[in-house]
Amino acid sequence: MRVLRAFRWSIMAASAALTLGGCMQTTGPVAYMQPRADLDTMAYGQPYSAPQPVVVANNGGGAIAALSNSFAAGPAPVPVAYAAPMMTAPVRYDASYHLDAGDKLRVVVYGQEGLTNSYAIDAGGSITMPLIGAVPARGRTTAGLAGEIAARLRNGYIREPSVAVEIESYRPFFILGEVAAPGQYPYVPNMTVESAVAIAGGFSPRAKRDVVTVTHTEGGGAMRAMVPLGTPVSPGDTVFVGERWF
């Protein structure tokens, strides 16, 4: 009797194990709803495209994990544009500049191509134009010279002339003394003594580098002064770099 009961219990245990095993291994079919491409195309003009999931590594839980997930799922940061500093062009002083020999001018007489041309001021301080001949330019401003040319053209040549004068290039400056390459150089607007020395190749080993002598000529007279390196230089000036004694 005991053997029969033991055999019956073993059969029941085996049947229960097979039943549970079958339930654990059997999975029902899973249905995934695919979006209809034809409806999306009709509604939006393009097939449906599922968004890509954002994968965030989560090594822990709590507030830190939640904060990481919120940053990962949020929108991308907006780039910030920084405006570059505005560079101002150097100020030229053509309006107040007094012309002299060596300056090259562009004279425009509107509607008169035969008179519009480039003219250099000669050693006598004049420019020579068709019809009106030599026009004194030394000591005048560009506006003053334009007025003089218009007045001469109005005197028997053109009823109402319109004239403009601008500087194409300035007369050169000179640098002498203790520099690498003394001589004559084209003038650059807003030049200083320091930049003039740089154009001439820099100081020589024996140069006196704190002050230099600048000779400026205007209105038939010359003025000479000892000046520091930051002093402006004008067209036609002569810069002399002296020699130090120690």
QUIRA-V611940 format. One line per field, one symbol per residue. phi: phi as a letter, one per 30 degrees, with the letter a starting at -180 (. if undefined). Layout:
# QUIRA-V611940
phi=???
This chain:
# QUIRA-V611940
phi=.dddddddddddddddddddddddddcddcccdcdddddddddciaddbddddccbdbcabidddddddddddddddddcccddddccdddccedcdcdaejdccccccdibddcdacbcddddibcccdicidbdbdiddddddddddddddddjcbdbdcbbbbddadddcbbbjdbdbdlcbddceidcedddddddjjdddcddccbbcccccaiiccbbadbdddddcceidccccdcdcb
